[in-house]
């Protein structure tokens, strides 16, 4: 799949839901008090393995028009990346322009300070928030903010193929597309994110094998 310059800018605007041109309400979370430095903290050494791109066909990229590519498997097999297991989503995404995006407070044992997580209920429906120190909160469903009647969006996982589709939303970044199929642009720029299905029953507690986000940030960047 292509990961170069994205040329179809019209295609990556979210679908009809963008016609409202309305912004989602600000999240009722004390962001100012949570200048979350968790993505630059050292985390425990835990062996883990991401579940993205099981066919090794480069199905690991999401796209946002404002900041470019987001990689769900930034260091290949067994490195840091997004982990999707039965009922849980943890691990990390990487963006050249945004840095690390955490899918769960469990990644850095910070849930006692701020409790957040992206998750699914085994039915493929994804909900919850991810956190980026540079992008802020990223919502994976309009249900998170009760805005579905105004702007309807979501991310889902195909239980047969493992393909993620739909859009996530960031107040600071805009729409994040998980698949070119969202806008029928695959013939021009083919991208998307696939995960292992059926979902693994066990998920390790952390998304970094190295245990050091700074090491991965240096090597990926």
C-alpha positions in Angstrom: 0.0 0.0 0.0 1.2 3.5 -0.8 2.6 5.6 2.0 3.9 8.6 0.0 2.4 12.0 -0.5 -1.4 11.8 -0.4 -2.7 13.5 -3.5 -6.5 12.9 -3.3 -7.2 15.6 -0.7 -10.8 15.8 -1.7 -11.3 12.1 -1.0 -10.0 12.2 2.5 -12.5 14.7 3.8 -14.9 12.7 5.9 -18.1 11.5 4.1 -21.5 13.2 4.2 -21.1 13.8 7.9 -18.7 16.7 7.1 -21.4 18.6 5.3 -22.6 20.0 8.6 -19.2 21.7 8.9 -19.8 21.6 12.7 -17.1 20.9 15.2 -17.7 18.4 18.0 -18.2 19.7 21.5 -15.1 20.0 23.6 -14.4 17.0 25.7 -15.4 17.3 29.3 -12.0 16.3 30.5 -9.6 18.5 32.4 -7.0 18.7 29.7 -5.1 21.6 31.2 -4.5 19.6 34.3 -3.5 16.6 32.3 -0.5 17.8 30.5 0.1 14.2 29.9 3.8 13.5 29.7 3.0 9.8 29.8 4.2 9.3 26.2 7.7 10.4 27.2 7.9 8.3 30.4 9.7 5.1 30.8 7.4 2.2 31.0 8.0 -1.3 32.4 9.9 -3.9 30.3 7.1 -6.1 29.1 7.2 -8.5 26.1 4.3 -8.0 23.7 3.4 -8.3 20.1 1.1 -6.1 18.0 -1.7 -7.6 16.1 -1.7 -5.4 13.0 -1.1 -6.3 9.3 -1.2 -10.1 9.8 -0.8 -10.7 6.1 2.3 -8.4 5.9 0.8 -6.5 3.0 1.3 -3.0 4.5 -2.2 -2.8 6.0 -1.1 -0.6 8.8 -1.7 3.0 7.8 -4.4 5.6 8.6 -4.6 9.0 7.1 -5.4 12.5 8.3 -5.3 15.4 5.8 -3.8 17.8 8.3 -0.9 15.7 9.7 -0.4 12.9 7.2 0.1 9.2 7.8 -0.4 7.4 11.1 1.2 4.0 11.4 -0.3 1.2 13.5 2.7 -1.0 13.2 5.6 1.4 13.1 8.5 -1.1 13.7 7.1 -4.1 11.9 6.3 -7.5 13.4 6.7 -7.7 17.2 7.4 -4.0 17.7 5.3 -1.3 19.3 2.0 -1.0 17.6 -1.7 -1.3 18.1 -2.9 -4.4 19.9 -6.5 -5.6 19.4 -7.6 -8.5 21.5 -11.0 -9.8 22.6 -12.7 -6.8 24.2 -9.6 -4.6 24.4 -7.5 -2.3 22.3 -4.1 -1.2 23.7 -0.6 -0.2 22.4 0.5 2.7 20.3 0.2 4.5 16.9 3.0 6.5 15.5 2.9 9.7 13.4 5.9 11.5 12.0 4.1 14.8 12.8 2.3 14.0 16.0 4.6 11.5 17.7 3.2 8.6 19.8 -0.5 8.1 20.2 -1.5 6.0 23.2 -4.6 3.7 22.9 -4.9 3.1 26.6 -3.8 4.5 30.0 -2.6 1.0 30.7 0.3 1.6 28.4 2.0 3.8 31.0 0.3 2.7 34.2 -1.3 6.1 34.4 -5.0 5.1 34.8 -5.0 6.2 38.4 -4.4 9.8 37.1 -6.5 9.8 34.0 -8.5 6.8 32.9 -9.0 6.4 29.2 -9.0 3.6 26.6 -10.0 2.6 23.1 -12.0 -0.6 23.2 -14.5 -2.8 21.5 -17.1 -5.2 22.7 -16.1 -8.2 20.6 -18.7 -7.2 18.0 -16.3 -5.0 16.1 -17.7 -1.7 17.3 -14.9 0.6 18.5 -15.5 3.3 21.2 -13.4 5.3 23.6 -10.5 7.8 23.4 -6.9 7.7 22.5 -4.4 10.3 23.7 -1.6 12.2 21.9 0.5 14.7 23.7 0.6 16.8 20.5 -2.9 16.2 19.2 -4.9 15.8 22.4 -7.8 13.5 22.7 -8.9 11.3 19.7 -12.4 10.0 19.7 -13.3 6.7 18.0 -17.1 7.1 18.1 -19.6 9.9 18.3 -21.1 8.0 21.2 -18.2 9.2 23.3 -19.5 12.8 23.2 -23.2 12.2 22.6 -22.9 13.9 19.2 -24.3 11.2 16.9 -27.4 13.2 16.1 -25.3 16.0 14.8 -22.2 14.3 13.5 -22.4 10.6 13.1 -19.0 8.8 12.9 -17.4 5.6 14.2 -14.7 3.0 13.7 -15.6 -0.6 13.2 -13.6 -3.9 12.8 -14.8 -6.4 10.2 -15.1 -9.7 12.2 -14.4 -11.7 9.0 -11.5 -9.8 7.5 -10.1 -7.8 10.4 -10.3 -4.6 8.4 -10.8 -1.4 10.3 -13.0 1.2 8.6 -14.6 4.5 9.5 -13.3 7.7 11.0 -11.9 8.9 14.3 -12.0 12.5 15.3 -9.5 14.9 16.9 -10.4 18.4 17.9 -6.9 19.5 17.0 -6.1 17.3 14.0 -9.5 16.7 12.3 -10.7 13.5 10.7 -8.6 10.4 10.8 -9.5 7.8 8.1 -8.8 4.2 8.9 -9.3 3.0 5.3 -9.4 4.3 1.8 -12.7 2.5 1.4 -14.3 5.2 3.5 -14.1 7.5 0.5 -13.8 5.0 -2.4 -10.3 6.3 -3.1 -8.5 2.9 -3.0 -7.9 2.9 -6.7 -5.8 6.1 -6.3 -4.2 5.6 -2.9 -4.6 2.2 -1.3 -4.3 2.3 2.5 -5.9 0.8 5.6 -5.4 -1.0 8.9 -6.0 -4.7 9.3 -5.8 -6.8 12.5 -5.8 -10.4 13.5 -9.2 -12.2 13.6 -10.5 -14.0 15.5 -9.4 -11.6 18.2 -6.7 -13.1 20.5 -8.0 -13.8 24.0 -4.9 -12.4 25.8 -3.3 -9.0 25.5 -0.1 -8.1 27.2 -0.2 -5.1 29.5 2.1 -2.8 27.4 2.7 -1.9 23.8 6.5 -1.5 23.9 8.8 -4.5 23.8 11.8 -2.2 24.6 10.0 -0.6 27.6 11.3 2.8 26.5 9.2 5.2 24.4 12.1 7.4 23.8 14.2 4.6 22.2 11.3 3.8 19.9 10.7 7.4 19.1 14.4 7.9 18.1 14.5 4.8 16.0 11.2 5.3 14.2 11.6 9.0 13.7 
